[in-house]
């Protein structure tokens, strides 16, 4: 069943009440699915330990790009991570000419809804961002979908900017597999970052501007709550 947040974006095509009923049905279904998934998922989060610690030797702002389903929730999670200075929703994996929401939503452009995370490596390391990405920002075992959103544009992916990010990502995935953090295989792509295209303005800080929207309440707010619970020392209010 393909029920997604696109009902909100394309609201002019349906009545508000119809949208609400669809979202309510979707949310109840998702709540049951999430509860079942959480019950079968290991709670332990593998730590990158010393290798993942912030480094005072690394100077200047760095950038990481992640894709894990709807960028609204992934963006919201990273915005609450201490040491993250800016998060932007956008598109990666396709061409500039097709990097717009309506076209990307077709699932035929090669893009993934992504977030560009700017961070201070003296406060939070790239490996610590990986911990957050894999444990609370999304489910890395869901192939070409996340929750109610289906299509390759919602795939799990890490777009690395250098070989060090690539090595760290692959090493952490291996650690997750060894720890059996999830009952299923990790399907996250680890691919080079060719370009990042910023999404339309109404997608930026979406959860902040629309905290009571049903999709946000049932799908994204719990992710931010999970961040606060699992990584209290890494969580900051915004």
N, C-alpha and C positions, 0 to 999 in steps of 0.2 A: 504494500500500500504506500503510495507516494503522497504523503501529507507533509507539508513543510512550511517554514516561515514565509515562503513566497506568497501565501495567502495574505500576509500583512502588507508586503510590498505592492501587491497588485490589488489593493483594497478597493479601488475604484470600480472593479469589475463585479464586486459582490457586496451585499449589505453587511453592515457591521455585525448584526446579530448572527448571520450565517457564518461569518468568520469566527465569531466567538464560540459557536457551537462546534465548529470543526476543530478549533484549537483545544477546546475542552475535551473532546473525544480523543484527540491526538495525545493530549497531556496525560489522561488517565491510562491510555495504552502504554505510553512511554514510562510512566511511573512504575507500572507492573513489570515492564521489561527491564528497567534499570534496577529494580529491587532484586529480580532474579539474577541479573548479571553480577551485581555487587556481592550477592551471597556466594557466588562461585568463583570470585576473584580473590587472589591472595591479597592480604592487607599490607604485608611487609613491602616497603619501598627500598630497593637496593640503593645503597649509598655509594657515591663515587669516591668517598673518603678524602684522603689528603690530595689526591690528584684533582679533585673537583673544587678545592678550596679557592676562595678569592685570592688573587695575587697582586701584591703591591708593586711587583716588578713590571706588571703589564700596565702601560700607560695609555690614556685616551679612551674614548668611547668606542665600543664594538657593536656589531650588528649580527643578529641571528634571525633567520626566517623559518617559520614553522607553518605547517598546514595540518589542521585536525578537525575537519568538518566546518560548520558555520563559523565564520570569523568573528561573529559577535561575542561568543562565549570565550574563545581562545584569547581574543584581545582583552576581555575583561579580566581573565585570570592573570595574565602577565602584567596588566596595569597595577595589580596589587602585590607584585613581587618587589621586595626591597632591592634597590640597586638598579632597577629598570627605570630609565629616564624618559622613554617615549615608546608608544606602541601604535602602529598604523595598520589598518586593515587594507588588503589589496589582493592582487592576483599574481601568481607565479606559474611558470611552466608552459606558457603560450606566447603568442605574438602580441605586440602592442596594438595592432589594428583591431583585435577582438577582445581587448581587456576592458570590457564594460559588463555590468551586472547582467543585463538581459541576455547578452550573447554568451557569456560564461555559463549562465544557468541552463543552457542547452546541453551542456556536458560534452560538447564536440570541439572545444577550442584548445584542449590540452592544459588549460589553466587549472589551478587548485586555489580555492579561497585560502588566503594565507595572511599571516601577520608578520610585520617587520618589527623586531624587538631591539631597541637600542638600550645598551646596558653598560654600567660601570664595572669593569672586571676586578676592581679593587674592593667591590662590595659583594658582587655575586658573580660566580663563574659560569662559563658556558655549560659545563657539565651539570651544575646545579639547576640551570634552566631546563636541561634535558630531563632531570628528575621531575620537575613540575609538569613538563609537557607530557611525559609518559604516565604519570600517576594521577593527575587531576584534570588536565586540560582536555583530554579526549580518551577514547578507547582505541589503542593501536592494533587491535585484532579485527576491527571492522573494515572489510575490504570495500572501498569505493562508496562508503556511506558512514554517517554518524547519526545515530538515533533516527529521527524521522526524515532526515535529509539524505536522499539517494542520488548517486551520480559520481562520475570521476572527479568532478569539481569539489567533492567533499572528501577526497581521499586523504589518507595520513601520509605526510611527507616532511622530510627535513631537507631544506635547500641550503647546502653548505657553501660558504664563501672562500674557504681555504682548506688545505689538506688536514690541518689540525682539527678543524671542526668535523671533517669527515671521519677521522680516526676516532675522535671522542664519541661521535654518534654511533658508529658501528660497535665500538667497545661497550657502550652502555646497553645497546640492544642485546649483545651477547650476554651481558650480565643479567639482564632481565630474563632471558631464556634460561640461564643456569639457575636462577633463583625461582623459576616457575611462578613468576608474579601473576601471569595470566594463564588460564587453562588452555587457551588457543595460541596459535603462532602469531608472531608480530608481522604485520603486513606493511609497516612503514617503509616508504621509499627513502633512500638516502641518495640525493642527486645534486649535481652542481647548480648553484644559483646563476642563472643567465640574466634574469631581469626581474624586478619587482615593480608592479604598476599599482599605484595608489587607487583605492576604490573611491566611489562617489562619496561626497561629503556626508550624506545622510547615513552612511554605514559607520562613520567614525564615532567612537565613544557611544555606540548604540545602546548598550546596557545602561550606561549612566543617564542617558536621555530618556530611556523607555523602561524603567525598572519594574513597572507593573504590567507590562505586556505579558499575556499568558505564555508565549513561547519562551520569553526570558525567565519568567518565574519558575517554570517547570524544567527547563533544559540548561540554563546557564547560571542562574543564581546558585544552584547546588554545587557547581564547580568552584565558585569563589569561596563558598562555605567550606568545601573540602580542602582548599588550599590553606585556609586559616587553621583548620583542625590538624592537618598533617604536617604543615610547616609553619608553626606559630612564630618562629624566630625569623622567618623570611617574609612574613605577611605584613603589609602596611595598608592602612585605611586611605582611601582616596575620595 
